């Protein structure tokens, strides 16, 4: 994997939280932050895909986007309850 070092400023309290979470998951700080960034980007892409699907569905079914979004949220909540 080709890597590049970056530097950024982070509040000490947040860094402490990161370090604790990294330790709890038996990862280095870098591994923990890489995974957090990956998860964020994956979730962002999933939300964008969901929004595009909802917009298409709303258009096909003559629903307002907010009505379609409400249905999508209900389906998501139902799916979460079902998987528990």
Protein Blocks (a to p, Z undefined) as FASTA:
>chain_A
ZZddddddddfklmmmmmmmmmmnopafklmmmmmmmmmmmmmmmmmmmmmmmmmmmmmn
opafklmmmmmmmmmmmmmmmmZZ
